[in-house]
Amino acid sequence: MVISPSVIKEIKRILLYPKIQKYHQKTAQQLDAFFDDLLIFAWVVNGKAEIDVIQTDPTDNKYLACASEGEADYIVSGDRHLLDVGLYQGIKIMNAKAFLNMWQKQLKT
């Protein structure tokens, strides 16, 4: 897993939206602890590459920068702006269901 400080910040912010928080019921402190644990397994990159691919929501370019710097194979997202890109510098962009289906097929081979 590849992640950058700006991606972490945005994910934490989104997870604290009331409509999202009602599902996980975690406090900001609990989310901080979760991310501290998660970062043990992640490759943290700078994520500062200047990328201007997504015009309709330029803040989503941070995900492309992170994946590019971390030489990721996939970006897994439900964000339509990212999904519309589909492929960026050889990085496949897909939703979670498509990624899990692809992964299951690979495990069977």
C-alpha positions in Angstrom: 0.0 0.0 0.0 1.3 3.4 -1.0 0.0 6.5 0.8 1.1 10.2 1.2 0.5 12.7 3.9 -2.0 14.6 1.8 -4.0 11.4 1.1 -4.0 10.5 4.8 -5.2 14.0 5.7 -8.1 13.8 3.2 -9.2 10.3 4.1 -9.3 11.3 7.8 -11.3 14.4 7.0 -13.8 12.4 4.9 -14.1 9.7 7.6 -15.2 12.4 10.1 -18.1 13.5 7.9 -21.2 12.8 10.0 -22.8 10.8 7.2 -19.7 8.5 7.1 -18.9 8.6 10.8 -22.3 7.1 11.7 -21.2 3.8 10.0 -17.8 3.4 11.8 -18.6 5.4 15.0 -14.9 6.2 15.6 -13.6 9.4 17.1 -10.8 11.5 15.5 -8.4 10.0 18.1 -9.4 6.5 17.3 -8.9 7.2 13.6 -5.5 8.6 14.3 -4.6 5.4 16.2 -5.9 3.3 13.3 -3.7 5.2 10.8 -0.7 4.9 13.1 -1.1 1.2 12.9 -1.8 1.2 9.2 1.3 3.2 8.4 3.5 0.4 9.8 2.6 -1.6 6.6 2.4 1.3 4.1 5.0 2.9 1.9 4.7 6.6 2.6 5.7 8.8 -0.3 6.0 12.6 -0.6 3.0 12.9 -3.0 4.1 16.3 -4.1 4.5 15.7 -7.9 2.8 18.4 -9.9 0.1 16.5 -11.8 -2.7 18.2 -13.7 -4.8 15.4 -15.2 -8.2 15.7 -13.4 -9.6 19.1 -14.3 -13.0 18.7 -12.8 -11.7 18.1 -9.3 -8.0 19.0 -9.2 -7.7 17.9 -5.5 -8.0 14.3 -6.8 -4.6 14.7 -8.6 -3.0 14.0 -5.2 -4.0 10.3 -5.6 -2.3 10.1 -9.0 0.8 11.8 -7.6 0.9 9.3 -4.7 0.4 6.3 -6.9 3.0 7.5 -9.5 5.7 8.3 -6.9 5.0 4.9 -5.2 5.1 3.1 -8.5 1.7 1.5 -7.7 0.0 -0.9 -10.0 -3.5 0.1 -9.0 -5.6 2.9 -7.5 -8.7 1.5 -5.8 -11.4 4.2 -5.5 -15.0 4.9 -5.7 -14.3 8.5 -6.9 -15.8 9.1 -10.3 -13.2 11.6 -11.3 -10.4 9.0 -10.7 -12.5 6.2 -12.3 -13.0 8.3 -15.4 -9.3 8.5 -15.9 -9.1 4.6 -16.0 -5.4 4.3 -16.5 -2.6 6.7 -15.6 1.0 6.0 -16.5 0.3 2.2 -16.5 -1.6 2.4 -13.1 -5.1 0.9 -13.4 -7.8 2.8 -11.6 -10.8 0.7 -10.5 -13.4 0.5 -7.9 -13.2 -1.9 -5.0 -15.5 -4.6 -6.4 -13.6 -4.7 -9.7 -10.2 -4.9 -7.8 -11.4 -7.7 -5.5 -12.8 -9.7 -8.5 -9.5 -9.3 -10.4 -7.6 -10.3 -7.3 -9.7 -13.4 -6.7 -9.2 -14.5 -10.3 -5.4 -14.1 -9.9 -5.4 -16.1 -6.7 -7.2 -19.0 -8.5 -4.5 -19.2 -11.2 
